[in-house]
Amino acid sequence: MIAVITLAHDLETTHHDLRHRLALASSARGDRRHPRDHYTAIDTFLAMASRHNAAMVDAIAPLVRDLPGGHDLAHDYLIASRTYEEALAQVKARLYGSTYALTRPWPEIWAEVHREIDAVFALERRLAEALLDEDDGTEDLGARLHHAELASPTRPHPWIPHQGVAGHLARAVARRVDRFWDAAEGRMVPEPVRHHDRTHQGKLTQYLLADPHLGEE
């Protein structure tokens, strides 16, 4: 149970961070003198959102799929995460001038992202709840998610395989391609935050997780 409580807390922190980055991205504007000023806020949101979404698909959804009665929930999450990733891909396409996205106004694109992120985050909370009764306490699932984020693509890839070995390999290839283009374009991609706020846990829980953050008495 400890590991899932940690996962649930880390998800809430990540959701808060991504909603803040989405607010910054969707309100960013360029102007005639600085036409690319909005790129940084949007690119940062896309990178963080893409990493988190891919990591949830790779590291957490399979655990739920293998639970008794967990198949349908995992399936619903995978569908929602792909739809969300398609919305992120629309943002990227519009930002970089893809011809098929130029006719879509920004408010319409951002409204779609807000709608899909709400749906995905609600399902992510349900994934954590589903794992609660089955947790044996042997793994810090927050750490599992963080490590998966470090190895995940930094751009949306909604049309690659998402499940099983094929999905895992496709994300590994996409991550290498993204890393090349991030370097070539000088794109700044912040590292995923490793959450160390364990104040919601008791001292015994922190000790058992071998992750103590105990304040001075």
N, C-alpha and C positions, 0 to 999 in steps of 0.2 A: 504493500500500500504506500510506503514511503516514497518509492520511485515515481509512482503515478501522481502523488500529491506534488512532488517536485516538477514533474512534467506539466501538470495543470497550471501551476504558478508561473512557470517559464513561458507557457503559451500566452497567458494573460499579459505578461510583460511584453512579449513579442508583438501581440496584437495591438497593444497601446502604442508601441514604437512605430509599427507600420501604418497605423491610422494617422499618426502625427506626420510621418513622411508623405503619406498620400495627400494630406491637407496642404502641405508645402508644395508638393508637385502640382496639384490641380489648381493652385492659385498662382503659380509662377508664370511670369509673362516676360517676353523679350520686347525690345523696342527697336526703333530704327538705328539708334547709335550702338545698341548692344543686342543684336538680334538673337544671340545664342545664350543669353543670360539664364534662360529657364532650363537649359539642358541639364545642368548639374543636379538640380532638385529632382527632375524627372528621372534621370539616369540612376541616381542613387536609390530612389524608390523602386525602380524596376529591378535593380540588382538585388536588393534586399528581399523584395517580394518573391522574385523568381527563385532565389536560393531557398527561402523558407518553404515555399510550395513544393519544390522538388524534393527537399529533405523529408517533408511529411509523407509524401508519396513513397519514398524509398525506405524510410526507417520506421515509421509509425503505423501507416495504414496496413502493411502486411501483418503486423502483430494483431491487429483487430480482426483482420480477415480470417486468421487461424483460430479465433476464439469460437466456442460453441455459440451459434446464432449471430456471429459477427460478420458473416459474409455480406449480407445486404447493406449493412451500414458502411463497410469498407467500399463496396461497389458504388453506393450513393456519393461517398466522398470523392472517389476517383472521377466520377462524372462531373461533379461540381468543380473540382480542382482543374480539370481540363478546360471547362467553360471559363473559369477565372483566368486561366493562362491565355486563352484566346483573347480575352479582354485586354490583358497586359500586352499581348502581341499587337493589338490595335494601337495602343499608346506608342509603342516603339515604331510602328509603321508610320503613324502620323507625325511623330517627332522627326524622323529621318527622311520624310518626303516620299514615302511609297505612293505610287500613283493610285492604288486601289483604296488608300485611306485618306487621301487629301480632300476628298469631297465630304468627309464626315466632320462636323464641327466639334471642337474640343469639348464643349459642355455635354454633348451627347456621349462622347467616349468616356469622359470622367464619370458620368452618371452610371454607365454600365459597369465601370470598375468598382464604384462604391456598392452597387447592388450585388455584384459577385463576391466581393471581399466579405460582405456581411454573411452571405450564405456559406462560404467556405469556413469562416471563423466559427460560426455556429456548429458546423459539423466537426471541426477540430476539437471543440469542447466536448462534443459527444464521443469522439474517439477516446479522449482521455478518461471520460466517465466509464466507458465500456471496459477499459483496461483495469479499472480500480479493483474490481472483485477478483481479478485473475492474477494480480501482481504478486510475485513471490519475493520481492525485495532484493533480488540479486543484482539488479542493474539500475543505474541512474539513467532513466529515460530522457531526462533533460540533457545529460551529457551525450547520449546516443544521438539525439536530434541535432545538437550543436556540431558534432563531428560530421554528421551527414551534410549539414549546411556548408561546412568548409569544402566539401568535395562536390558541391552541386553547381549546376550552370548558373551564370550570372545574367542570363537573358531568357525570356520566355521561349519555350519550344513545345507548343501544344500538339504538334503533329508527329512527334517521335513516339515510339512505344513507351508506355508508362508502367506496365506490370511485368513482374517476373524477372528472369535473367535478362531478357531482351531489353526491358525498360532500364534496368540497372546499367547495362553496357551502353545503351544509347545515351543515358545521362552522362556517363563517364566521357564518351566521345564529345558530346556537346560541351562539357566543361572545358576540355582541352581546346576546342575551337574558340569558345568564348574567351579563354585566357589569352589566346593569340591575338584576337581582335581587340581585347581590352588594352593590351600592351601597344598594339599598332596604332590605336586611336588615342592613346594617352588617357584612357578612361579611368577615373578614380573609383575604385570599388572598395568600400569599407568592409572590414572583416566582420562577420557575424558576432554579436555580443554574446559572451559566455556569462550567463546570469549567475552571480554569486550572492544575490540577496536571499539569504536563508533565514531571515528574521521571522518569517511566517512559520518556521519549524522550531520545535523545541530543541533544547540542547542535546537531549538523547538522540533525536532524529539526526541532527547534524553529526553527532559522533558516529552513529551507525553508518552514515553515508560516507564517512571519512572525509567530510567536507566542512570542517568546523569554521564558523565565523562568529565566535563567541566574544561578546564585548567584555571589557574590563569590569571586574566586580568593584 
